[in-house]
Amino acid sequence: MSSLARGSRSFAVVLAGSLSLAAAVAFAQQGPIAAMFSDDQQRDASLAASFTVVDLPAPSAAGSPLKVYLSAGDMERAFDRAPFRPDAAIVPTNTELQITAASPATQRVLIDRVQKQPEVLRGLQSQIEARRKQPSPATGAESGLLRIGIDSFVAQLSARGTPSPGAFPKSACLIATDFPNGGAVDRRELFAQDRVRQGVAACLDALDGSGVQSLVLPLMGASSSKVQANDAMLEGQRTLRECRLINSTAGIALGIHDFAGRRHNLRDIGVIQWDQEIASMFKVPADSRAARSAQLAYRSYADQVQNALRKGLAGQKTSSSDVNGSCRTILDVK
């Protein structure tokens, strides 16, 4: 091999190494929410319509805009992959703060990982027991430690200033979205947008006050993976799921809006739509005769979710008149 060829090859190796290092540095500088957002976009191009970023103006107490990332992914990835792991997460729980209960199912994403760290689990249980000793805000109409959608509980999962000891964020805020044995899916009035917005805003205030800069949360209170027994309007199960997911997005966005004006530390919020759920609603084989209609239905749904997000972030509710189909019995609940 000539010296010129050897030199060219060495230069190529050095250049490749430099580019890899530059990419790694850029990836690290993104922050965990932006990094996962970018990675999820590349994983499945067919879900591109489910991704958007909205900047909210910075209040005087914060120097930079608040970035809200709406994506299609899996919250487990935000926990298990260190580059994607945020400072905190908002996680659904039940009205009794029973962390080993079957409902809501999304709670398992956090608890299954915490249980692998006995000291962290004991600390979480101790914090819950302390909460049980406090007066319950529940009313006569709603029994339980927490009211659905409204009440929340903040848990520290690692010592302040230290990294998380496991595949989970350093802190979590749990919002009641179901009963320990399930059943809230049949009580639509419990998911009025004004309820979810209260719980989300309270969590954001608490986490922001503890210095959190990044967090993720799933669409909450939709219970869209369950079949509803009381579907008096005969909306159909996919339509029902669409309406509940749009409603959840709207309530979360309203909570972010209510919090944004008093923000101090929080910079990035990732709202994660479960990609497997979207796939189960709209994906069909590419060579299927229904492929085009399924894609059009998905695009219409994704546009409505984005509209609900933007309206909520502007402080406006989403109503049935804002979406296609029959969502009156969900979106018009007061």
Secondary structure, DSSP 4 states (H G I P E B T S, - for coil): --HHHHHHHHHHHHHHHHHHHHHHHHHHHH-HHHHHHHHHHHH-GGGGGG-EEEEEPPPTT-SSPEEEEEEEE-HHHHHHSGGG--SEEEEEEETT--TTSSSSTTHHHHHHHHTTSHHHHHHHHHHHHHHHTSPP---TTS-SSS-TTT-EEEEE-S-TTS--SSSS-SEEEEEEEE-TT--GGG-GGGG-HHHHHHHHHHHHHHHHHTT--EEEEE--S--TTSPPS--TT---HHHHHHHHHHHHHHHHHHHHHHHHTT-SS--EEEEEEEHHHHHHHH---TTSTTHHHHHHHHHHHHHHHHHHHHHHHTT----GGGSSS--HHHHT--
